[in-house]
Amino acid sequence: VEPKDVMVCLTTRTLITRGESVTTPLSVEQGLDVRDAFVKGIYGRLFVWIVDKINAAIYRPPSCESSVIRRSIGLLDIFGFENFVVNSFEQLCINFANENLQQFFVRHVFKLEQEEYNLEDINWQHIEFTDNQDALDMIANKPMNIISLIDEESKFPKGTDATMLYKLNSQHKLNHNYIPPKNSYGTQFGIQHFAGVVHYESRGFLEKNRDSLHTDIIQLVHSSKNKFIKQIFQADVAMGVETRKRSPTLSSQFKRSLEMLMRTLSVCQPFFVRCIKPNKSKKPMLFDRELCIRQLRYSGMMETIRIRRAGYPIRYTFGEFVDRYRVLMPGIKPAHLQEDLKGTCQQIVSVRLGKQEDWQIGKTKIFLKDHHDMQLEIDRDKAITDKVILIQKSVRGLKARTNFIRLRSAVVFIQKVWRGYMSRKNYHIMKSGFIRLQAVCRSRKYYRSYRITRRRITLIQARCRGFLIRLAFWRRLRAVLTIQAYTRGMIARRLCQRLRAERQRRLEAERQRLAEEEQLRNQMTVRRAKAEAERKHQERLFQLVQQQEEQEREEKEEARRKKELLEQMEREKEQPVDHSDMVDRMFGFLGDSGSLPNQDGQAPAGFE
């Protein structure tokens, strides 16, 4: 459907009066109620559709010609009594259903008790039980009950929750099961249920009870493109436009459904299973006592227990009783070998409980009280314990004697084997000891001989090594002295050659000075010529000094390069050889590996 159509249906309502349609806007609360009603309608019809599908799958109606009687099992799953902080119309319906189920359950249990007592011909007094018929009459059975008043007020267009509460108070304020509000402004009323008092909040009762889908919603569903939604609302669409008088309220529908359920239960053979939740957190080994007691009270188990305890809660058939308690009387045979089981049961009960106690024997069963069963169980447990102790004593004695004989033969065999083992072990120990002693003596003898030989060899080695070291030392000393003599001679010759060359250059410079001085005398005075010649001589001397310093620097640089070259060679010797680099350096002139054969490459430096 279109979102715009949904918004219009949830915010407005169309009323048809005398052939004319009137559209009225809804308030926020009314819009929320329409939304909730629509969602509930979808959920309810979907639930009914699922149930119909399940029933169609698991149940096939018999044919008319078949004479076979079909039997079925039905399951009714209900949580039980509800009492929250705020209780509304839903809790009233649920607790009303629980009131009916509790009455049915109590009367069913009481009926079963009565039938069994009558069947066994037991003398029993009338058992009193709490009857909640007054509460049921006030809620739904008698005229002007709570459900009918709520329905009546829901049909009035101007009916409100306040007017509904006023009618409830005025009609039922004298009923002991009804609790009116504390003041005129209160909106809560209370009902005394079988499990306790529950206070209901009246606000929203009428709107929830009406809970009908108006025409706009039905038309919206009819225009939907979803076939499944149209299918589950098919019945509503077929009915067309319905007025509020024709539309049944939720309480009437619930009451009719509950009446059908009670009629179904009344013709069945019901069995009740009560499930108790031990704690709210769903944890193992955790028992919430207050929660469990509250569940037992809300489920009606307390009343059931009280009814059972008022009569004879413990029942055994004669065969079961004889088989269970024949240990209390010596000489009594099992039940399948007995002819008079009733007399045997009466004999056991008379001896153990006494004839004046409140127990009775029926036609096929024996009926006991709780304390009777407890006393019989205690006596039976004591008798069985005594017999068990006697059996245990005999069995333990036999087992102990058997174990002793077996242990004694085992010990004798172990002693024999152990003594043989110890004798062999001692022999091997003594044998290995003598062998070890021989080995130690021989080793000491060889050790002394080895020490003497080692001392002599060490002395010979020391003398030989000393001789060889002294020989090598004198050889190296002579070589060093020879190298020093040649080196000093070479240095002295180089120094002499340098001094001679310097003296030659100075003499040459002096001759040039004298020659220049002779030349300058012809051009200027003697003093000036001598000064000019001296100046040029000093310049040439300065140049000689610079040349000499430059030569010394070059010599030092050459010495430094040679030293670095030697150090580099030493480092390369210490580093591992990289074969790939060595091959590249040797055969790099062949070019790349991808070159064609018979092509020339660049040869390495110095290869030619």
Backbone torsions as a table, in degrees:
resi	resn	phi	psi	omega
1	VAL	NA	166.0	179.1
2	GLU	-80.1	137.6	177.8
3	PRO	-57.9	-31.6	-179.7
4	LYS	-65.6	-38.6	179.1
5	ASP	-66.9	-38.1	177.3
6	VAL	-63.4	-42.1	-179.6
7	MET	-64.1	-40.0	179.4
8	VAL	-65.3	-40.9	-179.6
9	CYS	-67.3	-32.6	-178.0
10	LEU	-84.0	-14.4	-176.5
11	THR	-114.1	-11.5	179.2
12	THR	-135.1	166.0	176.8
13	ARG	-140.3	136.7	-179.3
14	THR	-105.6	124.9	178.9
15	LEU	-114.1	136.9	179.6
16	ILE	-107.9	113.4	179.3
17	THR	-125.9	120.0	176.6
18	ARG	55.2	40.8	175.7
19	GLY	84.5	-1.2	179.5
20	GLU	-114.4	142.6	179.0
21	SER	-101.0	132.9	-180.0
22	VAL	-121.6	126.3	179.9
23	THR	-103.0	124.0	-179.8
24	THR	-120.8	137.9	176.9
25	PRO	-73.3	152.2	179.6
26	LEU	-105.1	150.5	174.8
27	SER	-75.5	175.1	-179.6
28	VAL	-63.3	-43.4	-179.5
29	GLU	-65.7	-40.9	178.5
30	GLN	-66.0	-37.6	176.4
31	GLY	-63.1	-40.4	177.3
32	LEU	-65.0	-37.6	177.9
33	ASP	-65.1	-40.3	178.2
34	VAL	-64.0	-41.6	178.4
35	ARG	-61.2	-46.9	-179.8
36	ASP	-63.1	-39.4	179.8
37	ALA	-65.0	-39.7	179.2
38	PHE	-63.4	-44.5	-179.9
39	VAL	-65.3	-42.1	178.0
40	LYS	-63.1	-38.4	178.5
41	GLY	-62.2	-43.8	177.9
42	ILE	-62.8	-45.6	-178.4
43	TYR	-63.4	-45.2	-178.0
44	GLY	-64.0	-44.3	-180.0
45	ARG	-69.2	-34.1	176.0
46	LEU	-66.3	-38.0	177.7
47	PHE	-64.7	-43.0	178.4
48	VAL	-63.3	-40.0	179.4
49	TRP	-63.1	-42.1	179.1
50	ILE	-63.8	-43.5	179.7
51	VAL	-63.0	-41.2	178.7
52	ASP	-62.5	-41.0	178.7
53	LYS	-63.9	-41.5	178.9
54	ILE	-65.1	-43.9	179.4
55	ASN	-63.8	-39.6	179.4
56	ALA	-66.2	-29.2	-178.3
57	ALA	-80.4	-35.8	-173.6
58	ILE	-101.9	-9.3	-176.9
59	TYR	-132.9	127.1	174.7
60	ARG	-120.9	121.0	-177.5
61	PRO	-63.0	141.0	-179.4
62	PRO	-70.3	156.3	177.8
63	SER	-73.6	157.9	-177.7
64	CYS	-67.7	-29.3	-177.2
65	GLU	-80.0	-18.1	-176.5
66	SER	-72.7	138.4	178.5
67	SER	-101.7	5.2	-178.7
68	VAL	-78.7	132.2	177.5
69	ILE	-85.3	121.7	-179.0
70	ARG	-92.5	136.8	178.2
71	ARG	-117.3	149.4	-177.8
72	SER	-140.2	163.0	177.9
73	ILE	-121.4	125.5	177.1
74	GLY	-110.7	145.6	-179.3
75	LEU	-117.2	127.5	175.3
76	LEU	-114.7	113.5	-177.6
77	ASP	-109.5	116.2	179.5
78	ILE	-139.7	142.2	-176.7
79	PHE	-69.5	-46.7	-178.6
80	GLY	127.7	-163.0	-176.9
81	PHE	-63.6	140.7	-179.4
82	GLU	-124.5	133.8	177.5
83	ASN	-148.0	98.7	-177.1
84	PHE	-104.0	-177.6	176.1
85	VAL	-65.9	-43.3	176.5
86	VAL	-121.8	116.5	-179.6
87	ASN	-109.7	133.0	-176.3
88	SER	-120.7	-158.0	-175.5
89	PHE	-63.0	-34.3	-179.8
90	GLU	-63.5	-43.1	179.5
91	GLN	-65.5	-33.0	177.3
92	LEU	-63.5	-43.4	179.5
93	CYS	-65.4	-43.1	-179.0
94	ILE	-64.6	-44.6	-179.1
95	ASN	-70.0	-30.8	173.7
96	PHE	-63.1	-43.6	176.8
97	ALA	-63.3	-40.0	179.5
98	ASN	-67.2	-33.7	175.8
99	GLU	-61.5	-45.3	178.8
100	ASN	-64.2	-44.4	179.9
101	LEU	-65.7	-35.9	178.9
102	GLN	-66.2	-42.3	178.1
103	GLN	-62.5	-42.5	178.7
104	PHE	-64.3	-41.5	-178.3
105	PHE	-65.1	-45.9	-178.2
106	VAL	-65.0	-44.0	-179.7
107	ARG	-69.0	-32.8	177.3
108	HIS	-66.1	-45.5	178.7
109	VAL	-63.1	-44.9	179.5
110	PHE	-63.5	-38.8	178.7
111	LYS	-64.2	-42.5	177.7
112	LEU	-62.4	-41.7	178.1
113	GLU	-60.7	-48.2	-177.4
114	GLN	-62.7	-42.7	-179.5
115	GLU	-63.7	-40.4	-179.0
116	GLU	-68.8	-39.5	177.2
117	TYR	-63.7	-42.8	179.2
118	ASN	-67.4	-38.1	179.7
119	LEU	-65.3	-35.7	-179.2
120	GLU	-90.6	-0.4	178.9
121	ASP	58.9	53.4	-179.5
122	ILE	-100.7	136.1	173.7
123	ASN	-77.7	115.9	-177.2
124	TRP	-142.4	147.4	177.3
125	GLN	-87.6	162.1	-179.3
126	HIS	-66.0	128.9	-178.8
127	ILE	-92.6	121.3	178.3
128	GLU	-78.9	140.4	174.7
129	PHE	-144.4	156.0	-177.1
130	THR	-75.6	119.9	-179.6
131	ASP	-103.3	125.9	-179.4
132	ASN	-99.1	27.8	-179.3
133	GLN	-65.4	-33.4	179.6
134	ASP	-62.6	-42.5	179.0
135	ALA	-65.5	-39.1	178.2
136	LEU	-66.1	-39.8	177.9
137	ASP	-62.6	-42.0	-179.1
138	MET	-66.5	-35.8	-175.7
139	ILE	-79.0	-43.6	-169.4
140	ALA	-146.1	-10.4	-169.5
141	ASN	-97.7	-52.5	-176.5
142	LYS	-73.8	161.9	175.2
143	PRO	-61.4	152.2	-178.1
144	MET	57.1	35.8	176.6
145	ASN	-75.6	176.2	-174.7
146	ILE	-65.6	-42.2	-178.7
147	ILE	-64.3	-43.3	-179.3
148	SER	-66.9	-37.7	177.7
149	LEU	-64.9	-40.5	178.0
150	ILE	-65.2	-41.0	177.6
151	ASP	-63.5	-43.7	-178.7
152	GLU	-62.3	-43.1	-179.2
153	GLU	-70.5	-29.6	178.9
154	SER	-68.6	-25.1	-177.4
155	LYS	-81.8	-18.1	177.7
156	PHE	-78.4	132.4	179.7
157	PRO	-62.6	-33.3	-178.6
158	LYS	-100.2	16.2	179.3
159	GLY	-73.0	137.9	-179.9
160	THR	-126.5	170.7	177.9
161	ASP	-64.8	-32.3	-179.3
162	ALA	-69.0	-43.3	178.2
163	THR	-66.2	-36.5	176.4
164	MET	-61.9	-45.4	-179.6
165	LEU	-64.5	-36.6	178.7
166	TYR	-63.1	-43.0	179.2
167	LYS	-66.5	-38.1	177.5
168	LEU	-63.4	-42.6	-179.1
169	ASN	-66.3	-43.3	-178.1
170	SER	-69.2	-27.8	-176.4
171	GLN	-88.8	-35.6	-170.4
172	HIS	-121.6	14.2	-176.5
173	LYS	-66.8	-23.1	179.5
174	LEU	-89.0	-7.3	179.4
175	ASN	-77.1	132.1	-176.8
176	HIS	-70.3	-17.5	177.6
177	ASN	-86.8	-7.3	-179.1
178	TYR	-106.7	136.1	-179.8
179	ILE	-119.4	107.2	-177.9
180	PRO	-74.0	169.6	176.7
181	PRO	-63.0	157.8	-177.9
182	LYS	-71.8	-27.7	179.5
183	ASN	-145.4	177.0	-176.7
184	SER	-70.9	-17.7	180.0
185	TYR	-92.5	-7.4	-178.5
186	GLY	-70.9	147.8	-179.2
187	THR	-115.0	7.7	-178.4
188	GLN	-113.1	143.3	171.6
189	PHE	-129.8	153.8	-175.7
190	GLY	-118.8	154.3	177.4
191	ILE	-131.9	133.7	177.2
192	GLN	-83.8	101.1	177.6
193	HIS	-89.6	177.2	-179.5
194	PHE	-66.6	-27.3	-177.8
195	ALA	-97.2	-7.1	180.0
196	GLY	145.6	-178.4	-178.7
197	VAL	-85.3	134.7	176.7
198	VAL	-125.7	129.1	177.6
199	HIS	-99.8	128.4	-176.4
200	TYR	-108.3	138.8	175.6
201	GLU	-87.1	118.9	-173.8
202	SER	-77.7	-17.4	-179.2
203	ARG	-64.1	127.5	179.6
204	GLY	90.9	0.1	-178.2
205	PHE	-61.9	-50.2	-173.5
206	LEU	-67.1	-42.4	-178.3
207	GLU	-64.4	-40.3	178.0
208	LYS	-68.8	-33.1	-179.6
209	ASN	-71.5	-37.9	177.7
210	ARG	-65.5	-62.7	168.9
211	ASP	43.9	43.2	-179.1
212	SER	-110.8	151.0	179.2
213	LEU	-89.9	122.2	-178.8
214	HIS	-77.2	177.6	-171.1
215	THR	-62.2	-36.1	-177.5
216	ASP	-62.2	-41.3	-179.3
217	ILE	-66.0	-41.8	179.8
218	ILE	-62.8	-42.5	178.1
219	GLN	-65.9	-37.6	177.2
220	LEU	-61.9	-43.3	178.0
221	VAL	-64.2	-38.9	179.8
222	HIS	-63.9	-30.5	178.5
223	SER	-86.9	1.9	-177.7
224	SER	-70.6	150.2	176.7
225	LYS	-88.2	-9.0	179.8
226	ASN	-83.0	114.6	-177.3
227	LYS	-66.9	-34.0	-178.0
228	PHE	-67.3	-41.9	178.6
229	ILE	-63.2	-42.0	178.5
230	LYS	-65.5	-31.9	-179.7
231	GLN	-68.2	-46.5	-177.3
232	ILE	-71.7	-19.9	176.3
233	PHE	-102.2	17.4	-173.9
234	GLN	-62.9	-41.4	-178.7
235	ALA	-64.3	-39.7	-179.9
236	ASP	-67.9	-38.4	-179.8
237	VAL	-67.7	-37.5	-178.8
238	ALA	-67.2	-32.6	-179.6
239	MET	-70.1	-23.7	179.1
240	GLY	75.5	-153.0	-176.6
241	VAL	-75.7	125.7	-179.5
242	GLU	-118.0	142.1	175.1
243	THR	-84.9	169.0	-179.2
244	ARG	-68.7	-28.6	179.9
245	LYS	-67.0	-35.1	-179.1
246	ARG	-81.1	-23.4	-177.6
247	SER	-78.5	119.2	-179.3
248	PRO	-70.5	145.1	178.2
249	THR	-78.5	166.3	-178.2
250	LEU	-66.8	-38.5	-179.0
251	SER	-66.2	-38.9	178.8
252	SER	-67.3	-40.4	176.2
253	GLN	-61.7	-44.0	-179.4
254	PHE	-64.5	-41.3	-179.5
255	LYS	-64.9	-42.0	179.2
256	ARG	-64.8	-41.3	178.0
257	SER	-65.2	-38.1	179.1
258	LEU	-67.8	-38.5	178.3
259	GLU	-64.0	-39.2	177.1
260	MET	-64.5	-39.3	178.2
261	LEU	-63.8	-44.2	-178.7
262	MET	-66.0	-36.6	176.7
263	ARG	-65.7	-37.8	178.0
264	THR	-65.3	-41.8	-178.9
265	LEU	-67.3	-33.2	-176.0
266	SER	-68.9	-23.5	179.9
267	VAL	-102.2	8.7	179.7
268	CYS	-106.2	175.8	172.2
269	GLN	-109.6	89.5	-171.4
270	PRO	-79.3	149.1	170.4
271	PHE	-127.9	135.6	-173.1
272	PHE	-109.7	132.7	176.1
273	VAL	-122.7	116.3	-179.3
274	ARG	-99.6	121.8	179.2
275	CYS	-103.4	126.7	-178.3
276	ILE	-112.6	128.4	177.8
277	LYS	-89.8	118.7	-173.4
278	PRO	-69.9	-29.9	179.8
279	ASN	-156.5	162.6	-177.9
280	LYS	-83.5	-22.2	-176.1
281	SER	-88.0	-0.2	177.6
282	LYS	59.4	39.4	179.2
283	LYS	-102.5	145.7	179.3
284	PRO	-76.6	156.7	175.6
285	MET	57.8	33.0	178.9
286	LEU	-129.6	119.0	-174.3
287	PHE	-118.1	113.3	177.9
288	ASP	-93.6	104.6	-173.8
289	ARG	-63.7	-44.8	-177.9
290	GLU	-64.5	-41.6	179.0
291	LEU	-63.4	-42.9	-178.8
292	CYS	-67.1	-40.1	178.4
293	ILE	-65.0	-40.4	178.7
294	ARG	-63.4	-40.0	178.1
295	GLN	-66.6	-39.2	177.7
296	LEU	-64.7	-39.0	-179.8
297	ARG	-70.0	-41.9	-179.3
298	TYR	-69.6	-29.2	-179.3
299	SER	-85.0	-3.3	178.1
300	GLY	81.7	12.5	-177.6
301	MET	-71.3	-28.3	-179.6
302	MET	-63.3	-42.7	179.2
303	GLU	-66.7	-38.3	178.4
304	THR	-63.3	-43.8	178.8
305	ILE	-63.3	-39.0	-179.7
306	ARG	-65.4	-38.3	178.3
307	ILE	-65.5	-43.6	-179.6
308	ARG	-66.0	-38.8	-178.9
309	ARG	-70.5	-26.6	179.4
310	ALA	-69.2	-24.6	178.4
311	GLY	-100.4	-132.5	179.1
312	TYR	-117.9	94.4	-173.4
313	PRO	-74.5	-20.5	-176.8
314	ILE	-102.7	121.5	-177.9
315	ARG	-135.0	134.4	176.2
316	TYR	-131.3	143.6	166.7
317	THR	-72.5	161.2	-176.5
318	PHE	-61.0	-41.8	-179.7
319	GLY	-64.9	-42.6	178.7
320	GLU	-63.9	-42.8	-178.4
321	PHE	-64.4	-42.8	-179.3
322	VAL	-65.7	-46.7	-179.7
323	ASP	-62.9	-31.2	-176.9
324	ARG	-83.4	-39.7	-171.4
325	TYR	-113.0	12.9	178.3
326	ARG	-69.8	-14.3	177.4
327	VAL	-69.6	-16.1	-179.3
328	LEU	-77.4	-18.5	-179.0
329	MET	-124.8	118.5	-179.7
330	PRO	-68.2	142.0	175.5
331	GLY	91.3	1.5	179.8
332	ILE	-88.1	131.9	-177.2
333	LYS	-83.4	165.5	175.1
334	PRO	-61.1	165.0	-172.9
335	ALA	-65.6	-35.9	-177.4
336	HIS	-72.8	-10.6	175.5
337	LEU	-103.1	1.2	-178.0
338	GLN	-94.4	150.2	174.6
339	GLU	-104.5	-41.7	-179.9
340	ASP	-107.2	81.6	-179.2
341	LEU	-68.9	-37.6	-179.2
342	LYS	-62.7	-43.9	178.3
343	GLY	-64.7	-38.8	178.5
344	THR	-63.4	-43.3	178.0
345	CYS	-61.5	-43.4	179.5
346	GLN	-63.9	-37.3	178.4
347	GLN	-64.7	-44.9	-179.4
348	ILE	-64.2	-44.5	-177.4
349	VAL	-68.3	-40.1	-179.2
350	SER	-63.1	-40.6	-178.2
351	VAL	-72.2	-42.1	-173.1
352	ARG	-86.9	-33.8	-176.4
353	LEU	-108.0	-25.5	-176.9
354	GLY	97.7	154.4	-176.8
355	LYS	-79.8	-18.8	-176.2
356	GLN	-88.5	-5.3	-177.8
357	GLU	-75.5	160.8	-176.9
358	ASP	-87.3	76.9	173.5
359	TRP	-134.0	153.2	-175.9
360	GLN	-138.7	152.8	178.6
361	ILE	-116.9	123.6	179.5
362	GLY	-94.3	-154.2	-178.3
363	LYS	-78.0	-40.2	-178.5
364	THR	-126.6	-6.8	-175.6
365	LYS	-135.3	161.5	173.5
366	ILE	-114.3	135.8	-173.4
367	PHE	-113.1	129.6	-175.5
368	LEU	-132.2	160.5	172.6
369	LYS	-88.3	172.1	-178.9
370	ASP	-62.0	-44.8	-176.8
371	HIS	-68.8	-28.2	175.4
372	HIS	-65.6	-47.5	-180.0
373	ASP	-62.1	-38.8	179.3
374	MET	-64.5	-42.1	179.6
375	GLN	-65.3	-42.8	178.9
376	LEU	-64.8	-38.9	179.3
377	GLU	-65.7	-39.2	178.3
378	ILE	-63.8	-46.8	178.7
379	ASP	-62.7	-42.1	179.8
380	ARG	-63.8	-42.8	179.6
381	ASP	-62.5	-39.7	178.8
382	LYS	-65.9	-43.5	-179.9
383	ALA	-64.6	-44.6	179.1
384	ILE	-64.7	-38.2	178.9
385	THR	-62.3	-42.1	178.6
386	ASP	-63.1	-44.2	179.0
387	LYS	-64.5	-38.9	-179.8
388	VAL	-66.0	-40.9	178.7
389	ILE	-62.4	-41.1	178.5
390	LEU	-62.9	-45.3	179.0
391	ILE	-62.9	-43.3	179.5
392	GLN	-61.3	-39.7	-179.2
393	LYS	-63.0	-45.0	-179.7
394	SER	-66.5	-45.0	-178.6
395	VAL	-64.9	-41.8	179.1
396	ARG	-63.8	-38.7	177.0
397	GLY	-62.4	-47.2	178.7
398	LEU	-61.2	-43.2	-178.9
399	LYS	-65.4	-38.7	-179.7
400	ALA	-67.0	-41.5	178.9
401	ARG	-65.2	-43.3	178.5
402	THR	-62.1	-43.6	178.9
403	ASN	-64.4	-37.1	-179.7
404	PHE	-64.7	-45.3	179.9
405	ILE	-62.6	-43.8	-179.4
406	ARG	-65.9	-39.7	179.4
407	LEU	-67.5	-38.3	-179.3
408	ARG	-65.0	-45.8	178.1
409	SER	-64.3	-35.8	178.8
410	ALA	-67.5	-38.7	-179.5
411	VAL	-66.3	-41.9	178.7
412	VAL	-62.1	-44.0	178.8
413	PHE	-64.2	-41.2	178.9
414	ILE	-64.3	-40.4	178.4
415	GLN	-60.7	-44.4	179.8
416	LYS	-61.2	-48.8	-179.5
417	VAL	-64.6	-37.6	-177.2
418	TRP	-68.4	-41.3	179.4
419	ARG	-64.9	-42.7	175.9
420	GLY	-61.5	-42.2	179.5
421	TYR	-63.0	-44.1	-178.9
422	MET	-65.5	-38.7	178.3
423	SER	-62.8	-47.2	178.0
424	ARG	-63.2	-37.6	179.9
425	LYS	-66.2	-42.5	178.9
426	ASN	-64.5	-39.7	178.1
427	TYR	-60.5	-46.9	179.5
428	HIS	-64.1	-35.8	178.7
429	ILE	-65.4	-45.0	179.5
430	MET	-64.8	-41.5	179.6
431	LYS	-62.1	-47.3	179.2
432	SER	-65.7	-29.4	177.9
433	GLY	-67.8	-44.2	178.4
434	PHE	-64.8	-40.7	177.7
435	ILE	-62.8	-39.8	179.1
436	ARG	-66.1	-39.8	179.2
437	LEU	-62.5	-42.5	177.1
438	GLN	-61.6	-43.6	-179.2
439	ALA	-63.3	-37.9	-178.8
440	VAL	-68.1	-42.3	178.7
441	CYS	-62.5	-46.2	179.4
442	ARG	-63.6	-39.6	-178.9
443	SER	-66.0	-35.9	179.3
444	ARG	-68.4	-39.1	178.4
445	LYS	-63.0	-46.6	178.6
446	TYR	-66.7	-32.3	-178.7
447	TYR	-67.0	-41.6	178.6
448	ARG	-63.8	-42.9	179.6
449	SER	-63.6	-39.7	179.8
450	TYR	-64.9	-40.6	-177.9
451	ARG	-64.9	-41.3	179.7
452	ILE	-64.0	-47.0	-179.7
453	THR	-62.8	-41.7	-179.0
454	ARG	-64.6	-38.7	179.4
455	ARG	-64.1	-40.8	-179.5
456	ARG	-67.9	-43.7	179.2
457	ILE	-63.3	-39.6	179.3
458	THR	-62.4	-39.0	178.9
459	LEU	-65.8	-43.5	178.7
460	ILE	-63.0	-43.7	179.4
461	GLN	-61.4	-39.5	-179.7
462	ALA	-64.9	-43.5	179.0
463	ARG	-63.4	-44.8	-178.8
464	CYS	-64.1	-44.3	-179.0
465	ARG	-65.2	-38.0	177.6
466	GLY	-63.5	-43.8	178.8
467	PHE	-62.1	-46.0	-179.3
468	LEU	-65.5	-38.4	-180.0
469	ILE	-67.2	-42.1	179.4
470	ARG	-66.2	-37.9	179.0
471	LEU	-64.0	-46.0	178.7
472	ALA	-65.2	-35.4	179.3
473	PHE	-64.0	-46.9	-178.5
474	TRP	-67.3	-34.4	177.9
475	ARG	-65.6	-44.2	179.0
476	ARG	-67.8	-35.9	-179.9
477	LEU	-63.9	-44.6	178.3
478	ARG	-63.9	-39.0	178.8
479	ALA	-64.7	-41.5	-179.8
480	VAL	-65.0	-41.8	179.6
481	LEU	-64.7	-39.6	178.6
482	THR	-63.7	-44.4	179.4
483	ILE	-63.3	-40.7	179.2
484	GLN	-63.4	-41.9	-178.9
485	ALA	-63.8	-47.2	179.3
486	TYR	-63.9	-40.3	-179.2
487	THR	-65.0	-44.3	179.8
488	ARG	-64.2	-37.2	178.0
489	GLY	-64.9	-43.4	179.5
490	MET	-62.8	-42.6	-179.9
491	ILE	-65.7	-40.8	180.0
492	ALA	-65.8	-39.9	179.5
493	ARG	-66.3	-42.0	179.0
494	ARG	-63.0	-40.8	179.8
495	LEU	-66.2	-38.5	178.9
496	CYS	-66.1	-42.5	178.7
497	GLN	-63.4	-39.7	179.7
498	ARG	-65.7	-42.9	179.9
499	LEU	-65.5	-40.3	177.5
500	ARG	-62.6	-43.0	179.9
501	ALA	-64.7	-38.1	179.6
502	GLU	-67.2	-41.3	178.6
503	ARG	-63.8	-38.4	180.0
504	GLN	-64.9	-41.8	-179.6
505	ARG	-66.8	-38.0	178.9
506	ARG	-67.2	-41.6	177.1
507	LEU	-62.8	-41.2	177.4
508	GLU	-61.7	-41.0	179.0
509	ALA	-66.5	-35.6	178.9
510	GLU	-67.9	-41.9	177.4
511	ARG	-62.1	-39.5	178.2
512	GLN	-64.6	-37.4	179.9
513	ARG	-63.8	-44.5	-179.3
514	LEU	-65.5	-38.2	-179.9
515	ALA	-67.8	-41.8	178.2
516	GLU	-65.0	-39.4	179.0
517	GLU	-61.8	-40.6	178.4
518	GLU	-63.6	-40.1	180.0
519	GLN	-68.3	-39.3	-176.5
520	LEU	-75.4	-21.2	179.2
521	ARG	-65.4	-30.6	178.4
522	ASN	-71.6	-20.3	-175.0
523	GLN	-102.0	-26.7	-177.8
524	MET	-147.1	-173.8	-177.4
525	THR	-70.6	163.7	-177.5
526	VAL	-64.3	-42.2	-178.0
527	ARG	-64.2	-46.2	-176.9
528	ARG	-68.3	-37.5	179.0
529	ALA	-62.9	-42.0	179.2
530	LYS	-64.1	-38.6	179.7
531	ALA	-67.7	-42.1	-179.8
532	GLU	-65.6	-41.8	178.7
533	ALA	-63.9	-37.6	178.7
534	GLU	-65.0	-37.9	-179.9
535	ARG	-63.3	-48.8	-179.8
536	LYS	-65.1	-34.2	176.8
537	HIS	-63.5	-41.9	178.7
538	GLN	-63.8	-38.3	178.3
539	GLU	-62.6	-43.8	179.3
540	ARG	-65.7	-36.9	176.1
541	LEU	-63.2	-40.1	179.1
542	PHE	-63.5	-41.4	177.2
543	GLN	-62.8	-39.8	177.8
544	LEU	-61.8	-43.0	179.4
545	VAL	-61.9	-42.6	178.7
546	GLN	-63.2	-42.9	178.2
547	GLN	-60.7	-41.6	179.5
548	GLN	-62.8	-43.0	178.8
549	GLU	-64.7	-40.2	178.6
550	GLU	-62.1	-40.1	179.2
551	GLN	-65.5	-40.2	178.6
552	GLU	-63.7	-40.2	178.5
553	ARG	-63.9	-41.3	178.7
554	GLU	-63.7	-38.4	178.2
555	GLU	-64.3	-42.8	178.9
556	LYS	-64.3	-41.4	179.3
557	GLU	-63.7	-39.8	178.4
558	GLU	-63.5	-42.4	178.4
559	ALA	-63.4	-39.2	179.3
560	ARG	-64.6	-43.3	179.2
561	ARG	-62.6	-40.1	178.7
562	LYS	-64.3	-40.0	179.5
563	LYS	-63.3	-45.2	178.1
564	GLU	-62.7	-38.7	178.4
565	LEU	-62.0	-42.2	177.9
566	LEU	-63.6	-42.7	179.1
567	GLU	-63.4	-40.2	178.1
568	GLN	-63.0	-41.0	178.5
569	MET	-63.3	-38.9	178.5
570	GLU	-64.0	-41.4	179.2
571	ARG	-65.3	-40.1	179.5
572	GLU	-65.5	-31.9	176.3
573	LYS	-64.9	-37.9	-177.9
574	GLU	-73.7	-31.3	-179.1
575	GLN	-73.4	151.0	176.6
576	PRO	-69.6	150.0	-175.4
577	VAL	-80.9	127.2	174.2
578	ASP	-93.5	104.7	-173.8
579	HIS	-64.2	-36.4	-179.0
580	SER	-64.2	-43.2	177.9
581	ASP	-64.0	-39.9	-179.4
582	MET	-64.5	-40.8	178.9
583	VAL	-66.7	-39.4	178.9
584	ASP	-62.9	-40.6	-179.9
585	ARG	-67.3	-35.2	-176.7
586	MET	-79.6	-39.6	-172.9
587	PHE	-119.1	25.2	178.4
588	GLY	-67.5	-21.9	-179.0
589	PHE	-68.5	-13.8	-179.9
590	LEU	-74.8	-8.7	177.2
591	GLY	87.9	-165.3	-177.8
592	ASP	-73.1	161.8	179.8
593	SER	-71.8	-19.2	-179.9
594	GLY	-89.1	1.5	-178.6
595	SER	-73.7	158.2	-178.6
596	LEU	-77.0	156.4	178.6
597	PRO	-70.1	160.6	-179.6
598	ASN	66.2	16.4	174.0
599	GLN	-99.4	148.2	-178.8
600	ASP	-86.2	146.3	174.2
601	GLY	-123.4	175.3	-179.5
602	GLN	-79.9	126.0	-178.7
603	ALA	-78.5	152.0	178.0
604	PRO	-68.6	162.6	-178.3
605	ALA	-62.6	131.8	178.0
606	GLY	81.2	3.6	-178.5
607	PHE	-66.9	-35.8	-178.3
608	GLU	-69.9	NA	NA
